[in-house]
Amino acid sequence: MQVFGGEGGDGLGFMPALAAPRVFFDSCDGFFTNYNWREEHLERMLGQAGERLADVYVGVDVFARGSVVGGRFDTDKSLELIRKHGFSAALFAPGWVYECLEKADFFQNQDKFWSLLEHYLPTHSICSLPFVTSFCLGMGTRRVCYGQEEAVGPWYHPSAQEIQPLFGEHRLEGDGRGWVKTHCCLADAWNGGSSLLIRGVIPPEVGNVAVRLFSLQVPVPPKIFLSLVYKLEGPSAVGVALELTTGDAGSCHVGGIMMLNGEVMRPVSLSPAEMSSRQSPRPLRVPPTKLARWVGRCGQQLSGGWVQRCYEVSLRGCLLQDLFVSFSRPPGSQEEENFTCRLGEIQVVDANSLLAPLPQVQAMTISHVRWQAAASEGEGRPAGLRLSCTLHWSYLLPHVRCFRVHCCRGTGGGSPGRGLSEPEKPTFLGLAFINRYRIVDLAVAPVGPGRDGRVEFLVEPVPKEGFLVPRAEWGRAAMLYSMPRT
């Protein structure tokens, strides 16, 4: 357990809490100050905090109430002073962006607010593979599964949120005509409820622009597989590609980058001056044989106008540091190029992991069953039934993004020779992010005397690598039911 102290409402700084007596600060793991402070208060606290500067959390009110250095879109002024003196920050009420500004511009304002603070906040790097994100915010106006719409209407599920990129507005060096802006957008999605929208201008004197999306600190396996799903909106011939930077993890060696025509680049050993260099792998129209089972969409036009590009890179002794998306002008173009690109998904995976057999959904059970009669749908027709139950199964969670839960409902005849009829096409029920899913008031077919009802539940694992698992490999559990004889 950690213990944090805080000062009274009328204090201006940290000093009174240290002065009488210091033992209180020494007994705490950290201390929060009020947000009505000036730089002189920070200077006085330097000597009192000693070596524990990072344990002092200087308050910053985003609403800018009272006498403050900065708030709202000037919050970076407060962060600048706090970092100048080596303290930590306690950011209070960043909900100002939503509560006080136009709701329709929330995503743009949210990105603007945090991009202003980006220089003063630590970046959490991706440290392991596979790294996969569809930029889903865990919400949307509809739900999409790999380009196919599966549900229309607003939804919200925090567990469905995936890793978000480093946002910001980027202006190119020069006369300022070149720029790139990124923000999340609910208007379209490849998987989930949102995608990353990137808009920009490539001026005539610039060949390409690159946007840093993610920071990584990943030791690279011998061979990595990358995938980019994107689409350009409107008429545009701008080229889109992934780029990554590598750093020294001993002695970095680029063994080969697969080219579009299947050739392999000459192996390159990086010199110390090149240890943090940017690699631009070329897309594969057809993936290597070992990957063909899992990746069949590479280089193809997908539904909804999406395109998937695949890459394979051989590295040894390297450390992945950054992931970029690059936009280049068409060959021969001398004009200013405007572009709007939507990113649907990025994958960086260990190629060998795609060869390992998938774990199976096992030990699937149905428990906590509750039946409830529903109103009859018409005169002379039996009353409907509502089923509530809990599904449970075993699976290694690090291997999946989520589980898709389905059901098949049907009835069978009571004649011993007939058995059960074929179940209907699976109906999608929802997403699960743990090995458990609660079903509430599911409508099932009513049954008459001498007949059985049947409902089957299916659990489809969704691997992080993004491929579809055949239905024969889903987990399943069936329930037979009948009306009690009177």
ROMI-171582 format. One record per residue (C-alpha): z, y, x. Coordinates in steps of 0.5 Angstrom, whole numbers, plus 500, padded with zeros to 3 digits. Layout:
// ROMI-171582
ZYX...
//
This chain:
// ROMI-171582
500500500498507502503513501500520500504527500502533496504540496507544490502548486504555489503553496497556500497551505500545509505548513511549508510541507511540515516545516522543512522537514516534518519527517516527510509528513511523519512518513506519509499516511496522509497529506493533500493540501492545495485548495487556495486557503483561508481559515487562518491557514487551517488554524496554523496547521492545527499545532503542526498536525498534532493528533493526526488532523484526520490525515490532513486532507484539505483541498476543495475545488468545486469549480471555485478557481482562484481564491477559495472559501467556497465552491459550486453550490457554496462548497458547503462553506468550505466543508463547514470550516474544514470540519470545524477544525477537525480536518479531512477534506479532498473534494476536487472535480465534483463533475462541475455539476454535469460539466457546467450546468444544464444536462436535462437537470443533472439529477436534480442538481446532483441531489442538490449539490450533495444534500448541501454537504450531507451534514459534513459527510459521514453516512455509510450504514447498511450493516447486514441483511438481506437489504434490497434495492430497486434504486437502479442507477446502473443505467436507463433508457429502457430495461425493466424486470419486475414491472415487465419491459424487456429491452428498449433503448439506452443502456449503461452497466455500472455493476447494475447500480444498487444502493442509493438513498439519502437524498435531500429536500425536507421542509416541515416545521411550521409555516413552511407550506409542507415539503418533500423532495426526492430524486432518482428518475429514469422515466419509469422503473420496477426493476432495472432502469430507474426508480425513486420519485418522491413529491410533497405537500402535506399541509392541513395541520399535519397528519403525515410526513416521513422521509428517512431513506436509509441508515442501518446498523443491523442486529435484528433476527427474531423475525424480519420480512419487509416489502415495498413496491410503489405507485402513486401518480395521478388521483391521490388517496394518500397512504404509503407505508414503511417505518423503521427505528430500532435502538437498544442492542441490550434489551429491545423487545417488540414481539408482534407486528402483523396487522392488515386483518391478520391480528397480532399486536400485544407484545411491547417491551421498550423502556430505556426512553423508548429504545430508539423508537419508530415502529410502523408495521401494518401491511399484510394482505396475505403473507404467512404460509412460510413465505407464500411460496416466494411472495405471491404479489403482496397487497396486489395491483401489479402490472404498470400500476405498481403495488406491493406491500408486505410486512412481518415484524417480530423483534428480539434484542433490537438494532435496526437504525433507520428506514423511512417511507411515510405518507399520510393524509386520507381519513377525514381529509382537512385539505392540503394534500399533494402527492407524487409517489414512485418507489420501485423497490424496498426489501428488508430480509431475515424471514428464515432466509426465505425458507432455506433452499436456493443454491443451484447453478452448477458446473456450467461450461462453454469455452473460448468458442469462435465461429464466424460466417455471416453474410447470406440473407438471400440468394440460394440460402446458406450463409449465416453463422456468428458464435462467440463463446464464454460461459462459466458456472459456479454459484455463491455470489452473496445470494444473488443480485445478478444473473440473467443469461438466455439462449435457445436456438434451433436445428435438428434433423440428421435422421437418427430416429428424429432427434432434435426439435424443440428449442424456441422460447428463451431469448434474453441476452444480458446480465452478469454480475460474476460467474462468467459471461462473454457472448460475442457474435450471436447469430445462430441458425445455419445448417446444411449437410447431414443436419445438426444445429443446437444452441442452449444457454441458460443462466437464471439466478436473480436472488436478492429477495426478489422472487423468480426462480423456476426455469427448471432450476436455471443452469444450462449448457447446450452445444451441438454443431454441424458443417464440416464435410467437404
//
